[in-house]
Each structure stands twice: as C-alpha cells, then as structure tokens.
Amino acid sequence: MPVKALLAPVFALMRLQQGGTTSEQDMVVQQGGASLTNVAMMCCPEEGNGVASSSSPTQQFLAPYSTAEAKIPYAAELRRWNNLNCSGPEYEVLNQDKMNECVRKIIPAPGSIRVQYESPTLYSSFHFQHNLFCGGQDKTKIGDFAVGECTPDTLLQSSQKREWVDKKEDLNAKKMIKNDEKSAVKTS
C-alpha cells in the first residue's frame, strides 16, 4: 500500500483537529509524486528535519498520550535537604533541567543537549555531537533521571530528590525570598 494511502486517515484527523481546513497534507495525499522525505517531515518532525514543536497537532496525534491530558512540566529540580527523608520546606536547589529545551554547547566540541519528558516519574537527557540544534539520528542518551525518589546519604546526613516544577521560577528569586524569610524570623 502506498505511503500516501496509509497516511490519509492521519491527515484527515489532523484537519478535523485544526478546524477542518485544508493544508499541505491534502496536497501530499492527493498528489502522486509525494516522497517519503516530504511525508516524514510533515508527519514526524523529529525524524524528518530535527525540528519539532511539542504543541504541533501532528505530534499530539502521534504521541502515546495526548498533551492536553498529560501536562508536561516546565522543569525538574534536583533538591537537597539536611535530613534523611527529603522533607520540610528548607531545601537547596542544586540544578534545574528544563523540559524539551535544546542547550547548545561550543566547548569542548560543538554539540547540543536536549532534556525530554518521558513519564510522570522519569525524564531523559540526550547529547547530539557536532549538532547545535538537537536534531538528527546521531544522538547519545546521557541518562534517565527518576523524579520523586528520595536518595538519602547517611554519611553527609542529607538527602536528594528530583521534583517537577510546573511554572517558570527564577532560581535566584527563590533563593532571595528564602533568605528574606530567614532574616525576618531572626529579627522578630
């Protein structure tokens, strides 16, 4: 069966999701000379050209879940507590990994890193050697990172846990607020 015939229902569903308008997808389905590259670029942006938008209707349809149902967090923070059970309002933010963001690195060699949401308890990080746009097939998985699991360190009497952050928060602003609260408690 030709590719255009296989993808016709996908494009039809996308048109309905977009309000029933016709677009490039119609031309690919109707024309006999559609190449696999053109179809892949419109159908699956990650595979076609390395540029993908998590808000594109195509990606929402092809994802194993609907992005409308599962809200992707803004970032994951690695937090450290001065106790062994990751509890209490007093913690230090060690780092913040923003989801679906491409970070370019020039030194020691050109490359990019993309952090990708996988599930409510997991995210992954990928390295793209000699590629500054987080695209293409030449990628290496840096690792999977568990969210919500407390890791105690009995030697240092501390614990660490990654937690989701749903809204954009400035780490410096958060630290300043924390310091202001401490000084207010001391003065009263």
Short mmCIF file of the C-alpha atoms (twelve columns), coordinates in Angstrom:
data_MODEL
# 
_entry.id   MODEL 
# 
loop_
_atom_site.group_PDB 
_atom_site.id 
_atom_site.type_symbol 
_atom_site.label_atom_id 
_atom_site.label_alt_id 
_atom_site.label_comp_id 
_atom_site.label_asym_id 
_atom_site.label_seq_id 
_atom_site.Cartn_x 
_atom_site.Cartn_y 
_atom_site.Cartn_z 
_atom_site.pdbx_PDB_model_num 
ATOM 1   C CA . MET A 1   0.000   0.000  0.000  1 
ATOM 2   C CA . PRO A 2   1.446   3.444  -0.885 1 
ATOM 3   C CA . VAL A 3   2.530   5.739  1.937  1 
ATOM 4   C CA . LYS A 4   0.024   8.413  0.936  1 
ATOM 5   C CA . ALA A 5   -2.842  5.947  1.293  1 
ATOM 6   C CA . LEU A 6   -1.614  4.826  4.718  1 
ATOM 7   C CA . LEU A 7   -1.315  8.385  5.997  1 
ATOM 8   C CA . ALA A 8   -4.599  9.686  4.575  1 
ATOM 9   C CA . PRO A 9   -6.573  8.938  7.786  1 
ATOM 10  C CA . VAL A 10  -3.890  10.638 9.878  1 
ATOM 11  C CA . PHE A 11  -4.057  13.789 7.770  1 
ATOM 12  C CA . ALA A 12  -7.851  13.739 7.806  1 
ATOM 13  C CA . LEU A 13  -7.880  13.567 11.608 1 
ATOM 14  C CA . MET A 14  -5.367  16.400 11.784 1 
ATOM 15  C CA . ARG A 15  -7.568  18.548 9.535  1 
ATOM 16  C CA . LEU A 16  -10.502 17.939 11.853 1 
ATOM 17  C CA . GLN A 17  -8.399  18.865 14.898 1 
ATOM 18  C CA . GLN A 18  -7.376  22.089 13.154 1 
ATOM 19  C CA . GLY A 19  -10.939 23.105 12.415 1 
ATOM 20  C CA . GLY A 20  -11.461 21.258 9.137  1 
ATOM 21  C CA . THR A 21  -9.211  23.417 6.957  1 
ATOM 22  C CA . THR A 22  -7.236  22.054 4.028  1 
ATOM 23  C CA . SER A 23  -3.461  22.369 4.001  1 
ATOM 24  C CA . GLU A 24  -0.206  20.866 2.709  1 
ATOM 25  C CA . GLN A 25  -1.265  17.445 3.940  1 
ATOM 26  C CA . ASP A 26  -4.063  17.378 1.333  1 
ATOM 27  C CA . MET A 27  -1.572  18.083 -1.436 1 
ATOM 28  C CA . VAL A 28  0.694   15.227 -0.336 1 
ATOM 29  C CA . VAL A 29  -2.211  12.791 -0.102 1 
ATOM 30  C CA . GLN A 30  -3.712  13.883 -3.436 1 
ATOM 31  C CA . GLN A 31  -0.509  14.161 -5.464 1 
ATOM 32  C CA . GLY A 32  1.026   11.004 -6.826 1 
ATOM 33  C CA . GLY A 33  4.633   12.170 -6.522 1 
ATOM 34  C CA . ALA A 34  4.952   12.560 -2.752 1 
ATOM 35  C CA . SER A 35  8.333   11.439 -1.458 1 
ATOM 36  C CA . LEU A 36  8.884   9.678  1.846  1 
ATOM 37  C CA . THR A 37  11.057  12.586 2.981  1 
ATOM 38  C CA . ASN A 38  8.263   15.122 2.481  1 
ATOM 39  C CA . VAL A 39  5.751   12.898 4.254  1 
ATOM 40  C CA . ALA A 40  8.176   12.243 7.124  1 
ATOM 41  C CA . MET A 41  8.892   15.946 7.554  1 
ATOM 42  C CA . MET A 42  5.191   16.750 7.826  1 
ATOM 43  C CA . CYS A 43  4.175   13.627 9.706  1 
ATOM 44  C CA . CYS A 44  7.028   13.188 12.121 1 
ATOM 45  C CA . PRO A 45  9.169   16.326 12.568 1 
ATOM 46  C CA . GLU A 46  11.732  14.644 14.841 1 
ATOM 47  C CA . GLU A 47  12.530  12.052 12.182 1 
ATOM 48  C CA . GLY A 48  12.341  14.403 9.187  1 
ATOM 49  C CA . ASN A 49  14.260  17.548 9.980  1 
ATOM 50  C CA . GLY A 50  15.127  17.503 13.645 1 
ATOM 51  C CA . VAL A 51  12.854  20.421 14.442 1 
ATOM 52  C CA . ALA A 52  9.827   19.523 16.474 1 
ATOM 53  C CA . SER A 53  7.271   21.516 18.350 1 
ATOM 54  C CA . SER A 54  5.576   19.770 21.242 1 
ATOM 55  C CA . SER A 55  2.487   21.863 20.538 1 
ATOM 56  C CA . SER A 56  2.093   20.770 16.910 1 
ATOM 57  C CA . PRO A 57  -1.152  18.886 16.220 1 
ATOM 58  C CA . THR A 58  0.796   16.205 14.368 1 
ATOM 59  C CA . GLN A 59  2.967   15.405 17.332 1 
ATOM 60  C CA . GLN A 60  -0.031  15.434 19.674 1 
ATOM 61  C CA . PHE A 61  -1.751  12.859 17.466 1 
ATOM 62  C CA . LEU A 62  1.328   10.645 17.140 1 
ATOM 63  C CA . ALA A 63  2.279   10.764 20.837 1 
ATOM 64  C CA . PRO A 64  1.267   7.790  23.010 1 
ATOM 65  C CA . TYR A 65  -0.778  10.210 25.111 1 
ATOM 66  C CA . SER A 66  -2.484  13.497 24.432 1 
ATOM 67  C CA . THR A 67  -0.565  16.553 25.617 1 
ATOM 68  C CA . ALA A 68  -3.933  18.044 26.548 1 
ATOM 69  C CA . GLU A 69  -4.428  15.204 29.058 1 
ATOM 70  C CA . ALA A 70  -0.856  14.970 30.381 1 
ATOM 71  C CA . LYS A 71  0.633   18.367 31.173 1 
ATOM 72  C CA . ILE A 72  4.370   18.396 30.579 1 
ATOM 73  C CA . PRO A 73  6.155   20.109 33.486 1 
ATOM 74  C CA . TYR A 74  8.303   23.165 32.886 1 
ATOM 75  C CA . ALA A 75  11.378  21.658 34.556 1 
ATOM 76  C CA . ALA A 76  12.751  19.179 37.070 1 
ATOM 77  C CA . GLU A 77  14.729  20.443 40.040 1 
ATOM 78  C CA . LEU A 78  17.335  18.457 41.950 1 
ATOM 79  C CA . ARG A 79  16.853  19.433 45.606 1 
ATOM 80  C CA . ARG A 80  18.930  18.696 48.728 1 
ATOM 81  C CA . TRP A 81  17.597  18.563 52.298 1 
ATOM 82  C CA . ASN A 82  19.614  18.486 55.535 1 
ATOM 83  C CA . ASN A 83  17.720  15.399 56.699 1 
ATOM 84  C CA . LEU A 84  17.480  11.798 55.502 1 
ATOM 85  C CA . ASN A 85  13.837  11.780 54.322 1 
ATOM 86  C CA . CYS A 86  13.581  14.637 51.762 1 
ATOM 87  C CA . SER A 87  11.033  16.506 53.840 1 
ATOM 88  C CA . GLY A 88  10.457  20.042 55.013 1 
ATOM 89  C CA . PRO A 89  10.368  23.466 53.390 1 
ATOM 90  C CA . GLU A 90  14.112  24.052 53.857 1 
ATOM 91  C CA . TYR A 91  15.998  22.704 50.841 1 
ATOM 92  C CA . GLU A 92  18.662  23.821 48.412 1 
ATOM 93  C CA . VAL A 93  18.135  23.691 44.638 1 
ATOM 94  C CA . LEU A 94  21.238  22.090 43.106 1 
ATOM 95  C CA . ASN A 95  20.164  22.360 39.470 1 
ATOM 96  C CA . GLN A 96  17.162  22.713 37.185 1 
ATOM 97  C CA . ASP A 97  16.659  20.781 33.922 1 
ATOM 98  C CA . LYS A 98  14.129  22.465 31.613 1 
ATOM 99  C CA . MET A 99  11.971  20.039 29.632 1 
ATOM 100 C CA . ASN A 100 12.078  19.984 25.823 1 
ATOM 101 C CA . GLU A 101 14.757  22.653 25.666 1 
ATOM 102 C CA . CYS A 102 17.805  22.486 23.419 1 
ATOM 103 C CA . VAL A 103 21.001  23.719 25.092 1 
ATOM 104 C CA . ARG A 104 23.923  24.453 22.767 1 
ATOM 105 C CA . LYS A 105 27.497  23.745 23.847 1 
ATOM 106 C CA . ILE A 106 30.514  25.031 21.926 1 
ATOM 107 C CA . ILE A 107 33.328  23.888 24.255 1 
ATOM 108 C CA . PRO A 108 35.000  21.346 24.264 1 
ATOM 109 C CA . ALA A 109 33.346  20.473 20.921 1 
ATOM 110 C CA . PRO A 110 30.188  21.710 19.197 1 
ATOM 111 C CA . GLY A 111 27.105  19.845 20.306 1 
ATOM 112 C CA . SER A 112 23.751  20.190 21.997 1 
ATOM 113 C CA . ILE A 113 21.806  18.586 24.830 1 
ATOM 114 C CA . ARG A 114 18.063  18.004 24.948 1 
ATOM 115 C CA . VAL A 115 16.135  17.081 28.085 1 
ATOM 116 C CA . GLN A 116 12.950  15.186 27.279 1 
ATOM 117 C CA . TYR A 117 9.902   14.364 29.420 1 
ATOM 118 C CA . GLU A 118 9.189   10.608 29.370 1 
ATOM 119 C CA . SER A 119 6.573   9.959  32.090 1 
ATOM 120 C CA . PRO A 120 5.337   11.400 35.399 1 
ATOM 121 C CA . THR A 121 8.281   9.705  37.142 1 
ATOM 122 C CA . LEU A 122 11.054  9.894  34.518 1 
ATOM 123 C CA . TYR A 123 12.881  12.178 32.104 1 
ATOM 124 C CA . SER A 124 15.826  11.570 29.784 1 
ATOM 125 C CA . SER A 125 18.738  13.611 28.526 1 
ATOM 126 C CA . PHE A 126 20.320  13.257 25.057 1 
ATOM 127 C CA . HIS A 127 23.602  14.548 23.583 1 
ATOM 128 C CA . PHE A 128 23.902  15.470 19.886 1 
ATOM 129 C CA . GLN A 129 27.586  15.520 18.863 1 
ATOM 130 C CA . HIS A 130 28.543  18.201 16.275 1 
ATOM 131 C CA . ASN A 131 24.906  19.365 16.079 1 
ATOM 132 C CA . LEU A 132 23.798  22.623 17.697 1 
ATOM 133 C CA . PHE A 133 20.068  22.109 17.062 1 
ATOM 134 C CA . CYS A 134 19.287  18.860 18.936 1 
ATOM 135 C CA . GLY A 135 18.304  17.090 15.739 1 
ATOM 136 C CA . GLY A 136 19.145  14.097 13.644 1 
ATOM 137 C CA . GLN A 137 19.688  10.442 14.329 1 
ATOM 138 C CA . ASP A 138 23.222  10.751 15.750 1 
ATOM 139 C CA . LYS A 139 22.305  11.106 19.410 1 
ATOM 140 C CA . THR A 140 23.590  9.511  22.596 1 
ATOM 141 C CA . LYS A 141 21.469  9.003  25.680 1 
ATOM 142 C CA . ILE A 142 23.168  10.636 28.650 1 
ATOM 143 C CA . GLY A 143 20.805  9.053  31.117 1 
ATOM 144 C CA . ASP A 144 17.356  8.548  32.592 1 
ATOM 145 C CA . PHE A 145 16.500  10.514 35.721 1 
ATOM 146 C CA . ALA A 146 13.888  9.416  38.254 1 
ATOM 147 C CA . VAL A 147 11.571  12.084 39.640 1 
ATOM 148 C CA . GLY A 148 10.054  11.789 43.105 1 
ATOM 149 C CA . GLU A 149 12.521  9.242  44.525 1 
ATOM 150 C CA . CYS A 150 14.343  10.251 47.709 1 
ATOM 151 C CA . THR A 151 18.036  9.289  47.901 1 
ATOM 152 C CA . PRO A 152 19.419  9.535  51.455 1 
ATOM 153 C CA . ASP A 153 23.136  9.992  52.140 1 
ATOM 154 C CA . THR A 154 23.874  8.735  55.668 1 
ATOM 155 C CA . LEU A 155 27.499  9.903  55.548 1 
ATOM 156 C CA . LEU A 156 26.542  13.548 54.908 1 
ATOM 157 C CA . GLN A 157 23.220  13.322 56.814 1 
ATOM 158 C CA . SER A 158 21.362  14.757 53.818 1 
ATOM 159 C CA . SER A 159 19.025  13.574 51.084 1 
ATOM 160 C CA . GLN A 160 18.298  14.486 47.472 1 
ATOM 161 C CA . LYS A 161 15.239  14.239 45.273 1 
ATOM 162 C CA . ARG A 162 14.193  15.491 41.846 1 
ATOM 163 C CA . GLU A 163 10.820  17.269 41.756 1 
ATOM 164 C CA . TRP A 164 8.740   18.667 38.893 1 
ATOM 165 C CA . VAL A 165 8.352   22.441 38.577 1 
ATOM 166 C CA . ASP A 166 5.149   23.409 36.776 1 
ATOM 167 C CA . LYS A 167 5.753   27.101 36.277 1 
ATOM 168 C CA . LYS A 168 8.742   29.211 35.401 1 
ATOM 169 C CA . GLU A 169 10.565  30.156 38.559 1 
ATOM 170 C CA . ASP A 170 13.750  32.150 38.772 1 
ATOM 171 C CA . LEU A 171 16.201  30.237 40.973 1 
ATOM 172 C CA . ASN A 172 17.837  33.470 42.192 1 
ATOM 173 C CA . ALA A 173 14.461  34.967 43.125 1 
ATOM 174 C CA . LYS A 174 13.585  31.809 45.055 1 
ATOM 175 C CA . LYS A 175 16.877  31.996 46.987 1 
ATOM 176 C CA . MET A 176 16.350  35.701 47.764 1 
ATOM 177 C CA . ILE A 177 12.841  35.031 49.093 1 
ATOM 178 C CA . LYS A 178 14.196  32.194 51.232 1 
ATOM 179 C CA . ASN A 179 16.931  34.472 52.659 1 
ATOM 180 C CA . ASP A 180 14.400  37.268 53.325 1 
ATOM 181 C CA . GLU A 181 12.184  34.825 55.235 1 
ATOM 182 C CA . LYS A 182 15.156  33.715 57.366 1 
ATOM 183 C CA . SER A 183 16.136  37.307 58.202 1 
ATOM 184 C CA . ALA A 184 12.501  38.199 59.042 1 
ATOM 185 C CA . VAL A 185 12.332  35.294 61.508 1 
ATOM 186 C CA . LYS A 186 15.608  36.351 63.172 1 
ATOM 187 C CA . THR A 187 14.518  39.992 63.632 1 
ATOM 188 C CA . SER A 188 11.132  39.211 65.172 1 
# 
